[in-house]
Amino acid sequence: MTKLIIAEALISDINEIKSEIDSDENIISISKNEFIESNNAALFKNESYQFVDDEFLTYNELKKLNYNFDDKYIFQVKKSNLKSFSEVSSLIQTFFPDKKKNLDIYPWDLVNIIFSKQKKITNEILCNSLLKKDRNCLKTISIIQNLSKISIVIFFCLEKIIFTRSHG
């Protein structure tokens, strides 16, 4: 049975949504070109699902390829093209994964958040965005260290200026 993932943006890693498509099976990621080649020269049916990860497909494209909807494939389809699959609705499963927007926040964004009156630093920003990737984490730590150094220098400079003026 064919599975359709309805998404507005391409999902490159099936593991991100594997739990949402009810599949404990091994899923192989392939390109659209690999799918076309294997569909044209299919001598044997593949036992595991194959996920086309690099392009959205339409019903008309699959129809032109004489695709058999009983085969084990997972395609990504835009919501606007879903209606065209109504002819084969009994042969497909559709999934609407709740893919959360992945907002990458970089260290320089942290500086903007720190000095902004409207934005606040939340646990979600720190844990999910900044510390998620080691690369971003190292940059963040470096920026925080530099900000700390700058604030210490400013503090001691102001203290020295005040002391000099009061005893001057």
C-alpha positions as CSV (number, residue, x, y, z in Angstrom):
1,M,0.0,0.0,0.0
2,T,1.3,3.4,-0.9
3,K,1.6,6.1,1.8
4,L,1.3,9.8,1.1
5,I,2.8,12.4,3.4
6,I,1.0,15.7,3.0
7,A,3.4,18.5,3.7
8,E,4.1,22.1,2.6
9,A,7.9,21.7,2.9
10,L,10.0,18.7,1.9
11,I,10.9,16.3,4.6
12,S,14.4,15.0,3.9
13,D,14.7,12.6,6.9
14,I,11.9,10.1,7.3
15,N,13.0,9.4,10.8
16,E,11.6,12.8,11.8
17,I,8.1,11.6,11.3
18,K,8.4,7.8,11.3
19,S,6.3,7.5,14.5
20,E,3.5,9.5,12.9
21,I,3.2,7.3,9.8
22,D,2.6,4.1,11.7
23,S,5.6,2.3,10.4
24,D,8.0,0.1,12.4
25,E,9.5,-1.2,9.2
26,N,12.8,-0.3,7.7
27,I,12.3,2.6,5.3
28,I,14.8,3.3,2.5
29,S,15.2,6.9,1.3
30,I,15.6,7.2,-2.5
31,S,15.5,10.1,-5.0
32,K,12.8,10.6,-7.5
33,N,15.2,9.5,-10.3
34,E,15.9,6.3,-8.4
35,F,12.2,5.7,-8.0
36,I,11.5,6.2,-11.8
37,E,14.4,3.8,-12.7
38,S,13.2,1.1,-10.2
39,N,9.6,1.6,-11.3
40,N,10.5,1.1,-15.0
41,A,12.7,-2.0,-14.4
42,A,10.8,-3.6,-11.5
43,L,11.3,-7.3,-11.6
44,F,10.8,-7.9,-7.9
45,K,8.8,-6.1,-5.3
46,N,10.7,-4.5,-2.6
47,E,9.9,-5.8,0.9
48,S,10.5,-2.6,2.7
49,Y,9.0,0.8,2.1
50,Q,10.9,3.3,0.0
51,F,10.6,7.0,0.7
52,V,11.1,9.5,-2.1
53,D,12.8,12.3,-0.2
54,D,13.8,14.9,-2.8
55,E,10.7,16.0,-4.6
56,F,6.9,16.3,-4.3
57,L,5.0,14.0,-6.6
58,T,1.6,14.4,-8.2
59,Y,-1.0,11.9,-9.2
60,N,-0.5,12.7,-12.9
61,E,3.2,12.0,-12.6
62,L,2.5,8.6,-11.0
63,K,-0.2,7.8,-13.6
64,K,2.2,8.5,-16.5
65,L,4.7,6.1,-14.9
66,N,1.9,3.4,-14.7
67,Y,2.6,3.3,-10.9
68,N,1.0,0.4,-9.0
69,F,-0.5,1.9,-5.8
70,D,-0.2,-1.5,-4.1
71,D,3.6,-1.1,-4.1
72,K,5.4,-0.1,-0.9
73,Y,6.3,3.6,-1.5
74,I,6.0,6.7,0.6
75,F,5.6,9.9,-1.4
76,Q,5.5,13.5,-0.4
77,V,2.5,15.4,-1.8
78,K,1.5,19.1,-1.4
79,K,-1.9,19.6,0.2
80,S,-3.1,21.3,-3.0
81,N,-2.5,18.1,-5.0
82,L,-4.2,15.7,-2.6
83,K,-7.6,16.0,-4.3
84,S,-6.3,14.4,-7.5
85,F,-5.5,11.2,-5.6
86,S,-9.2,10.6,-5.0
87,E,-9.4,8.0,-7.7
88,V,-7.1,5.7,-5.8
89,S,-8.1,6.7,-2.2
90,S,-8.8,3.0,-1.3
91,L,-5.2,2.1,-2.2
92,I,-3.4,4.8,-0.3
93,Q,-2.9,6.0,3.3
94,T,-2.5,9.7,3.9
95,F,-0.7,11.3,6.8
96,F,-0.6,14.8,7.9
97,P,2.5,15.0,10.1
98,D,2.8,17.7,12.7
99,K,6.2,18.9,11.6
100,K,7.2,21.7,13.9
101,K,8.9,24.6,12.4
102,N,12.6,24.3,13.0
103,L,13.8,27.7,13.8
104,D,17.6,27.9,14.1
105,I,18.6,30.6,16.4
106,Y,22.3,31.6,16.2
107,P,24.4,33.3,18.9
108,W,24.0,36.7,17.3
109,D,20.3,36.3,17.6
110,L,20.8,35.7,21.3
111,V,22.5,39.1,21.6
112,N,19.5,40.7,19.8
113,I,17.1,38.9,22.3
114,I,19.2,40.0,25.3
115,F,19.0,43.6,24.3
116,S,15.4,43.6,23.1
117,K,12.6,44.8,25.3
118,Q,10.0,42.9,23.4
119,K,11.7,39.5,23.3
120,K,12.5,37.3,26.3
121,I,14.9,34.4,26.6
122,T,12.9,31.3,27.2
123,N,13.9,27.7,28.0
124,E,12.7,26.7,24.5
125,I,15.0,29.2,22.9
126,L,18.0,28.1,24.9
127,C,17.5,24.4,25.0
128,N,15.8,23.6,21.7
129,S,17.5,26.1,19.4
130,L,20.8,27.2,20.7
131,L,22.1,24.0,22.4
132,K,20.6,21.6,19.9
133,K,23.6,21.6,17.6
134,D,27.2,21.5,19.0
135,R,28.3,24.0,16.5
136,N,25.7,26.5,17.6
137,C,26.4,25.7,21.2
138,L,30.1,26.5,20.9
139,K,29.3,29.8,19.2
140,T,26.8,30.6,21.8
141,I,29.2,29.9,24.7
142,S,31.8,32.0,23.0
143,I,29.4,34.9,22.5
144,I,28.3,34.7,26.1
145,Q,31.9,34.7,27.3
146,N,32.6,37.7,25.3
147,L,29.6,39.5,26.6
148,S,30.6,38.7,30.1
149,K,34.1,40.1,29.5
150,I,32.7,43.3,28.0
151,S,30.3,43.8,30.9
152,I,33.2,43.3,33.4
153,V,35.4,45.8,31.6
154,I,32.6,48.4,31.4
155,F,31.8,47.9,35.1
156,F,35.5,48.5,36.2
157,C,35.9,51.4,33.8
158,L,32.8,53.1,35.2
159,E,34.0,52.4,38.7
160,K,37.4,53.9,37.9
161,I,35.9,57.0,36.4
162,I,33.6,57.5,39.4
163,F,36.5,57.0,41.8
164,T,38.8,59.4,39.8
165,R,36.1,62.2,39.6
166,S,35.2,61.9,43.3
167,H,38.9,62.1,44.4
168,G,40.1,64.3,41.6
